[in-house]
Amino acid sequence: MTEFHIDKREPEKKYYLKHKFLSDYCGGCFLNQYFETDDWILDNKAHSSSCKTQFTQAEIDRIKENYNTTLDDFELIEVKEWKN
């Protein structure tokens, strides 16, 4: 039997959802979910304590199901960790 260590598991990938047809000039083309009001808007990709901009594949699948959408107008951009 192979032993599995949970601490050696790869972290789940997260993605930004960027609208394909809107200009990135102002930065307002990323899907944001505001925690307090549960509003969804297009804004920049700055993740904060008040809004979520990074989503796992499971969360994206739930968005599709809950809002009856394909999200075909959005591209998934993998969030990369920046190292200084």
C-alpha positions as a printed NumPy array, in Angstrom:
array([[  0.   ,   0.   ,   0.   ],
       [  1.346,   3.411,  -0.965],
       [  1.488,   5.982,   1.791],
       [  0.011,   9.401,   1.042],
       [  1.174,  12.517,   2.866],
       [ -1.296,  15.374,   2.741],
       [  1.473,  17.918,   3.332],
       [  3.151,  16.863,   0.048],
       [  0.051,  17.501,  -2.028],
       [  0.224,  20.152,  -4.752],
       [ -1.764,  23.286,  -3.905],
       [ -4.964,  23.596,  -5.898],
       [ -4.542,  25.861,  -8.924],
       [ -6.368,  29.164,  -8.942],
       [ -7.401,  31.231, -11.919],
       [ -8.407,  34.756, -12.818],
       [-11.426,  34.998, -15.113],
       [-10.611,  37.698, -17.67 ],
       [-13.232,  38.888, -20.138],
       [-12.008,  38.099, -23.659],
       [-13.573,  41.027, -25.479],
       [-13.025,  43.952, -23.112],
       [ -9.925,  46.086, -23.161],
       [ -7.414,  45.59 , -20.374],
       [ -6.532,  49.291, -20.68 ],
       [ -8.332,  50.246, -17.451],
       [ -7.897,  46.859, -15.791],
       [-11.641,  46.392, -15.373],
       [-12.051,  43.108, -17.188],
       [-11.565,  40.556, -14.392],
       [-14.448,  38.864, -12.603],
       [-14.724,  39.924,  -8.943],
       [-17.03 ,  38.609,  -6.238],
       [-17.66 ,  40.977,  -3.334],
       [-18.049,  39.057,  -0.07 ],
       [-20.356,  41.399,   1.833],
       [-23.   ,  41.801,  -0.891],
       [-22.257,  38.738,  -3.057],
       [-22.211,  41.094,  -6.055],
       [-20.305,  40.088,  -9.184],
       [-18.608,  42.846, -11.172],
       [-15.799,  43.35 , -13.655],
       [-12.872,  45.175, -12.089],
       [ -9.119,  44.75 , -11.676],
       [ -7.513,  41.525, -10.472],
       [ -6.44 ,  42.846,  -7.062],
       [ -7.491,  40.222,  -4.523],
       [ -8.46 ,  41.771,  -1.169],
       [-10.277,  41.073,   2.076],
       [-13.488,  42.479,   0.543],
       [-13.442,  40.768,  -2.856],
       [-12.353,  37.558,  -4.48 ],
       [-10.644,  37.531,  -7.86 ],
       [ -8.962,  34.112,  -7.802],
       [-11.048,  30.984,  -8.261],
       [-10.362,  27.248,  -8.172],
       [-11.715,  25.034, -10.947],
       [-14.374,  23.72 ,  -8.541],
       [-15.499,  27.303,  -7.796],
       [-15.626,  28.087, -11.523],
       [-17.75 ,  24.992, -12.098],
       [-20.138,  26.148,  -9.319],
       [-20.393,  29.627, -10.902],
       [-21.356,  27.986, -14.192],
       [-23.97 ,  25.815, -12.524],
       [-25.408,  28.427, -10.138],
       [-25.71 ,  31.139, -12.796],
       [-26.511,  28.872, -15.754],
       [-23.603,  30.174, -17.815],
       [-20.75 ,  28.734, -19.817],
       [-18.327,  31.601, -19.107],
       [-17.286,  31.301, -22.754],
       [-16.579,  35.051, -22.849],
       [-13.872,  34.616, -20.2  ],
       [-10.409,  33.153, -20.4  ],
       [ -8.851,  31.351, -17.458],
       [ -5.487,  32.781, -16.486],
       [ -3.563,  30.705, -13.989],
       [ -2.471,  32.617, -10.89 ],
       [  1.274,  32.338, -10.485],
       [  3.016,  32.915,  -7.188],
       [  5.547,  35.707,  -7.399],
       [  8.861,  35.2  ,  -5.696],
       [ 11.014,  38.174,  -4.738]])
